[in-house]
C-alpha cells in the first residue's frame, strides 16, 4: 500500500476523482477474484501485492473530505471518516478470525470481494463528479511565442510525462520543506505511528507469556477495547479540536498516550489493568492527534491535497514499520519494559516538536503570533504571488488563509 500511496495518490491532484476512484475500486475487486480461487502460492503473493498497491481509496477520500468540508467543520468531518476507517479495520480483523476459525479461509476473501462490489456500486450511484483541481494547460498542446517573438514548439509527450512526474512526485518533497506545519506533522505522526504498532505487536507476546498465558482468541478480543474510543472520535473533533489550535490538541493527545504507556510499562507485567488502560489511552491519544494533524495540514495547499496527504501517510507508514521492527527487537532483548521504554522516548519527541513551533508561527521555530490556545477567526482570503518552484497552495496557520497559484502547478 505504501507504494500505491506514493505513486497513485498524487495523480488525484490532476485527474477527475470520481472515475479515478471507481476505476481503482473496480480493478482491485476484479484482481481480488484471483485471490479467492487461486491454488498457487506464487500467484497468491503476486495478486496480493497488486491489490495492496491499488487499495488506496481511503487515502483518496480523506483529502476529498478535507476539500468539501468547510474549515470550521473540517475536524468533525475528518473525525467521522477516520473513525469509520478504524472501525472497519477492527471489525474486519475480528470477522476474519471468526470466519477462518469455523469455515474455510477462502470464505473471508469472498466476503471481502462482496464488500468491494458493494462499495463500487455505492460510489457509482451516490458519489458526485468533482472537477479536477489542476487542469492541464492547453498551451502545452500548441506552439507558443516566447518573449523574443520566436516560435516555441509544444512539449513532446515524454517531456510532458517528465514534467508531471516532477510536479507530482518531486512536489511531495517540495511541500514538506516549503510548509513547516507539514514537516512538523510528519515528524509527529512518525512517532505516534511507531508507538501504536509497537504496542499492539508486543502486546501479543506479553499476553501469551506468564503470568497471563491467554489463548489466541482472547488476545484478539483486546482489539475490541478501541471501539468506544473510536466512537468518541467525532465528538472530540467537534467539541475540542474545532475550538483549539492544532498544536495544543496534538499535545493533549500525546500526553494522554504518554500516561497510558507509563501505566502499562509500570504494572503491565503483573496486572492486566495495565495493558487495558494502555490500549484505551493509546488508541484515544493516537486518534485525537491524527484528526488534529489532518485538519491542520489539509488547508496548506488546496490544489495539492493528495500530495500533502501522501507525504503525511509516508511518514505514518515508515513509523509503523519502525515501531514494529524496533518493538519486536527490544522485546526480544529485555521484554515488555524495554519496548515500553522505546514508546516513552518516542512520545517525548513529539512533545518537543510541538513546543518548538507555535500554532501561529510562520517560520520553522518559535511562538510568534500569540499564545492563545483558541483558534482565531479566519479573515477573508488574500491573493498572493506565485511561489518559485511551482506549487499552488494556501497557508492557514493562525487563521490566516493565503492562496498561492503558480504557473508550474497548473498542470
N, C-alpha and C positions, 0 to 999 in steps of 0.2 A: 504493500500500500504506500509506503514511503516514496517509492519510485513514481507511482501514479500521482501522488501529491505534487512532486517536483515537476513532472513532465506534462500532466494532463490538466491540473487545476489552473495554472496560469492562462491556458487557452480560453478559459471562460471570460477573460477580460476583452477578447476581441471577436468571439463568435456568439451568435444568439444562444441564450442559455436554455430555452425550452427544448429545441431539437437536440442540442448537445447532451443535456441530461437524459432525455428519452433514449437517445442512441446508446449511451453508456449503460443504462439500466437494462435495455433490451439485449445488448451484446453480452453483458455479464450473465443474464438469465439463460441465453442460448448456450454459452460455454458451460454453464453450470450443469446442464443436462449430461454432459460428458462425465462430470464427477459422479453423477447418480448411477451411471451404467458401466463405467469402465472397470476392468479387472486387472489392468496393468498399473503397477506402482509408478513406473516412469511417466505414463500418460497422466495419472492422477496428480503427480507432482507438477508436471508442466501446466496442466489445466488450473491447478490451484494457484500457481504463480500468475497466470493470466487474469484469473478472477480477482486476486488480490491487487493486481495492477490497475484494474478498471473500476474497482469498488471504491470510488471517491465521491459518490453522490452526496453523502452528508457534508463533506468539506466544500461542496459547491453550494449547498443550501444555506449554510451558515453565513457566508458573505452576502447571499441574496437577502436573508433576513436583516442583516445589517444595513443593506441598501433601502429596503422597503419600510422598516420601522422608523418613526420619527426619532430624532436624537434623544428627546426626553423620555421615550419609552423603549429605547433600544435594549437596555439591560433586561427589562422584563421579557421582551420578545426572545432574546437570546437565551435567557434562563429557561423558558418553556421548551425551546428546541434542544438545548443541551441536556435538560432533564429527560426529555423523551428519548434522546440518543442513548443516554446512560441506562435508562430503564430498559430499553430494548436489548442492549448488550447483556444486562444482568439476567433478564428473563430468558434470553437465548442460551446462555450458559446452563441455567437450571433446566430448561426444557430439553436441551441436547443430552444432558446427563440422564434424565429420566427416560427419554425415548430410547437412547442407546442401551440402557440397562435392561429394558424389558422387551425391546424389539430389535430388529436389525438396524445396524448403524446407518444403512443406506436410507432408512425412512426419514432421518433428520435432514438429509440432503434433499430429498423430495419435498419435504415440508418447506425448506428454505427456497426451493425453486418456486413453489406456490406463493410464498410471501413476496418474492421478487416480481412475479407476474401481477400480483395484487398491487404492488407499488407502481408498476408500469402503467396499468390501466387507470389507477387513481390520478397519477400525474397527467396522463393523456387527456382525461376528461376535465380535470379541475385546475391544472396549472396554466396560468395565463402566459401569453407570449411576451417576453420582455425584450425591448430593443437592445442591440449590442451597445456597450458603453464606449467603445473605441472604434468608430467606423473607419474602415480602410480608406486612406486618402486616394481620391480619384486621380490626383496629379501624378501618381506613380504609374498610371496606365497610359499617359500621353507624353509626348515630347514637351519639354519646358524650355523657357527662355531665361538664361541667367542674367545677372546684373550687368554684364557687358554686352548683352544682346546676342549671345551665342546660343545656338540650339543645343539643348542637353537631352540626350536620348533617355527614354524611360528605363527604369530599372529592369534588369533581367530577372527571370524567375528565381535564379539562385541567389541573387543579391537581395531580393525581397524576402526569401526564406531566412537568409542570414540576418537581415535586419530584424525580422520578427523574433528570431531566437535571441538576438542581443537585447531587444526591448523586454521580452517576456522573462527569459531565464536570467540574463545578466541583471535585469531590473530588480530581481529579488534581492541581490546583494546591495544594489544601489539604494533600495528603500531602507534596508537595515541601517546603513551608515549615514543616510540623509535625515532620518527621523529618529531622534533619541528615544522617544517613547516606545518605538517598536523594538529597538535593541534592548531597552530595559525590560520589556515584556518577554522577549525571547530568553533572556538570562533567567528571569524569574520562573517561567514555565518549564525550562530545562530542569531546574532544581526540584520544583514541585512534582513533575512527572517522574523523576528519579526516585523520590521518596515514596510516591504512590506505588510504583511497581516493585520497589524493593520490599515494601511491607507485605503486599499480597503474595509475593513469591516466597518469601521466607516464612510467612505465617503457616503455610502447609507443612514445612519442616518442623516448626515448633509444636503444632497440634498433633502431629504424628509421633512425636517423641514423648518420653516420660516427662512430667507426671500425667499427661493428658492421654496419649495413645488413642486418639479419636479415629474412627473409620473414615474412609474417603468421602462417603456421602454426608457425614456430619461436618466435615471440613468444608465441603461445598456449600452447605447451608449458611455458612458465615457470610457468604456474599449477599444474602437477603437482608443483612443488617443495614445496608445502604439504601433500602427502599424508602424509608421515612426521610432520610436526608435528601434523596433525590426529589421527593415530593415537596420539600420545603424550599427548593431552589427558586421557583418563580416568585414566591412571597419575599424571599430575601432580596431578589433582584428588584422587585417593585418598591419595597419599603426601606431598603438600605442602600443598595448600590446606586439607585437613581437619585439619591439625595446627597451623597457624599462623593468626594473626588476618588478616582480610581486607586491612587496610591494608598490612601487610608483604608479602603475596602480590602485591598490586597494584604496590607499589613495585618489587618484584623484576621483575615482568613489564615495567614501564615502563622500568626501567634497561636491560633486555635490548634492548628496542626502540630506546632511545637509542643503545646501542652499535652496533646494526645500521645505523641511519640514518647515524651518523657514519662508519662504514666505507664505506657506499655513496656518501655525498657526497664522501668523500676520494679514492677510487680508481675510482668508477663510470664516469667519463668516458673512462678508458683501459684498464681491466681488468675483464673480465666477472665476475671473482670478487666484485667489489663489489656489483653488483645481486643476485647469487645469495645471498651471505651476508645481505644486507639483507632479501631475501624470507624467508629461513628465520627470522631473528631477529624481524622484524616480525610474521610470522604467529604465531610461538610466544608472543611477549610479548602480542600482542593477544588471543589465545585464552585465555592464562592469566589475564590481568587481567579479561576478561569473565566467566569462570567464577567467579572470586573475588568480583566485584562482585554477580553474580546470587545467589550463595549467601548473601551478606550482606543483601541487601535483601528477599529473599523471606520473611524472618522478621519483618519490621517490622509488617505489618498483615495477619494471616491471612485476614480477611474482605474484604480489598481487594487481593488478589494481582494481579488483572488490571489494576487501575488503577495499581498500583505498576509493573507491567511496561510499561504504556502510557507512563507518564512516562519510564521508562528508555529505551524504544525511540524515543520522540520525540526525546530528546536525541541518541541514536545516529544517527537519520536526518538530523537537522539537521547533525550533524557530518560525515556522509558527503557531503552536498550542499556544505557549506562547503569540505571538503578537495578535492573535485573541481573546484569553481569556482576557488578560490584557487590550487590547484596548477597548473591549466592556465594561469591568467593569469601567474603568476610564471615558469613555464617559458617562456612566450612572451616575457617581458621579459628574462630572463637565463639561461635554460637549466636544466640539471639541478641545479646548485648553489643556485640561487635557490629552487627548490621544496623542495630538501633543507633549506635554512636555515629555511623555514617549519615543516617537520616537527620540527626540533630545538627550535624555540621552543614548538611545541605540546606536546612531550613534557616540557619543563621545567615547564610549568604544572601538570600532574597531580602531579608530584613535590612541588611546593609545597603543593598541596591535600592530599595525603596527610600531609605533615609537619605541616600546620597543625592537624589534628584527629586525636587518637589513637583507638585502637580501643575504648577503654572510656570515652571522654569522652561525657557526657550533653548537653553544650551544643554550641555552634557551633564553638568554638575551644578548644584546649588538649589536655593529655595527662593529665588527671586519671584516677585509677583504676588506674594501674600501667603499666609499660613492657615487661612480658614479651611476647614475640612468640608464645608458645604460647597456644592457646585455653584458656579456663577451663572447668571442668566446670559444666554448666548445672544450677542448683538447681531445685527444684520451682517450677512456675509460680505466680505471685502474682496474685490477682484485684485489679483496680484500678477506681477510679471512672471513669465515663464522662467523656471529654474534651469540652469545649464545641466545637460545630461539627459534631458528628455523624459521627465516623469510628471504626470499631471496629478495633482493632489490637493488636499486641504489640511490645514492644521487646526485642530480643535482643542488644544490644551488650554486650560484656563477659561474655557467657554468662548474663546475667540476662534472664529472659523475663517480661514483664508483659503481661497480656491486658486490653484495653480494649473494653468493649461499650457503645455509645451508642445511645439510642433512635432518633436520627435516622438511624442507619445500618442499622437493622433494616428495610430495605426489602424 
